[in-house]
């Protein structure tokens, strides 16, 4: 029981640290650069994660609306974790790198995000109660 509580406390601490980091981030104040909002949902089991992966794989090059529809399905079966708005590209880039995306791939992903207006990605969960975490970003 103590181990579960310790893992939960660690997960809560990590989420709070991310929240503080993202809420205090700025890209220079007064910049005309685009800002984004993001949201995360947890997927609790392997079968639901497989379902989401299959949904993602239906699209070779998903459109903005396709990604919005995928996100609606994630919200239907997942559990809300967090949402933030007004974040810079650098915050998104840092988040991706923290999830073991290479800096080059993070930059490529941001280029795609600029062109498409939204992004959806799945990561293994570092929160004990979720099998995976789905990350959705959209330009404000």
JOSULSUL-V927416 format. One record per residue. N is the residue number from 1. RES is the residue in one small letter. SS is DSSP state (h for helix, s for strand, l for the rest). NEAR is the number of other ideal C-beta (glycine too) atoms within 12 Angstrom. D_LAST is the distance of its C-alpha to the last C-alpha in Angstrom with 2 decimals. Layout:
N_RES_SS_NEAR_D_LAST, N_RES_SS_NEAR_D_LAST
This chain:
1_x_l_7_42.72, 2_x_h_8_42.23, 3_x_h_10_40.50, 4_x_h_12_37.96, 5_x_h_12_37.26, 6_x_h_13_36.95, 7_x_h_18_34.48, 8_x_h_17_32.45, 9_x_h_16_32.56, 10_x_h_17_31.48, 11_x_h_23_28.52, 12_x_h_20_27.47, 13_x_h_16_27.96, 14_x_h_22_25.78, 15_x_h_27_22.90, 16_x_h_16_23.35, 17_x_h_17_23.55, 18_x_h_29_20.26, 19_x_h_22_18.65, 20_x_h_14_20.31, 21_x_h_21_19.39, 22_x_h_31_15.65, 23_x_h_17_15.68, 24_x_l_14_17.79, 25_x_l_26_16.01, 26_x_l_17_15.07, 27_x_l_20_14.83, 28_x_l_12_17.34, 29_x_l_11_16.09, 30_x_l_7_15.39, 31_x_l_13_14.15, 32_x_l_9_12.24, 33_x_l_21_10.79, 34_x_l_23_7.22, 35_x_l_27_5.78, 36_x_s_34_5.04, 37_x_s_26_6.38, 38_x_s_38_9.75, 39_x_s_30_12.77, 40_x_s_36_16.39, 41_x_s_36_19.35, 42_x_s_33_22.96, 43_x_s_35_25.39, 44_x_l_23_28.85, 45_x_l_18_31.27, 46_x_h_15_32.13, 47_x_h_14_32.61, 48_x_h_25_29.14, 49_x_h_27_27.74, 50_x_h_17_29.95, 51_x_h_25_28.71, 52_x_h_36_25.05, 53_x_h_23_26.24, 54_x_h_15_28.21, 55_x_h_26_25.26, 56_x_h_26_23.25, 57_x_h_14_26.40, 58_x_l_16_26.64, 59_x_l_18_24.17, 60_x_l_8_25.21, 61_x_l_12_22.03, 62_x_l_23_19.54, 63_x_l_16_17.20, 64_x_h_23_13.61, 65_x_h_15_15.45, 66_x_h_23_17.96, 67_x_h_31_15.59, 68_x_h_22_14.15, 69_x_h_21_17.87, 70_x_h_34_18.81, 71_x_h_34_16.30, 72_x_h_20_17.89, 73_x_h_25_21.22, 74_x_h_34_20.36, 75_x_h_23_19.42, 76_x_h_18_22.68, 77_x_h_26_24.91, 78_x_l_33_23.26, 79_x_s_24_23.14, 80_x_s_19_20.10, 81_x_s_33_19.97, 82_x_s_30_16.86, 83_x_s_22_13.18, 84_x_s_30_11.16, 85_x_s_19_7.90, 86_x_s_23_7.52, 87_x_s_35_9.33, 88_x_l_32_10.44, 89_x_h_30_11.67, 90_x_h_25_15.03, 91_x_h_31_14.40, 92_x_h_40_13.42, 93_x_h_30_16.49, 94_x_h_23_18.68, 95_x_h_34_17.93, 96_x_h_29_18.92, 97_x_h_20_22.00, 98_x_h_21_22.99, 99_x_l_25_23.15, 100_x_l_14_25.65, 101_x_l_23_23.54, 102_x_l_13_25.24, 103_x_h_16_23.59, 104_x_h_13_24.11, 105_x_h_17_22.57, 106_x_h_26_19.53, 107_x_h_20_19.17, 108_x_h_17_19.73, 109_x_h_28_17.11, 110_x_h_31_14.47, 111_x_h_16_15.84, 112_x_h_25_15.47, 113_x_h_33_11.84, 114_x_h_20_11.24, 115_x_h_16_13.41, 116_x_h_23_12.45, 117_x_l_23_8.67, 118_x_s_32_9.66, 119_x_s_39_12.59, 120_x_s_39_15.19, 121_x_s_36_18.09, 122_x_s_33_21.20, 123_x_s_28_23.14, 124_x_s_19_26.49, 125_x_l_29_26.22, 126_x_l_25_27.47, 127_x_l_28_27.55, 128_x_l_22_31.03, 129_x_l_21_30.19, 130_x_l_28_27.95, 131_x_l_28_29.05, 132_x_s_34_25.62, 133_x_s_38_22.01, 134_x_s_43_19.12, 135_x_s_42_15.83, 136_x_s_38_12.66, 137_x_s_40_9.42, 138_x_s_27_6.35, 139_x_s_27_3.81, 140_x_l_17_0.00
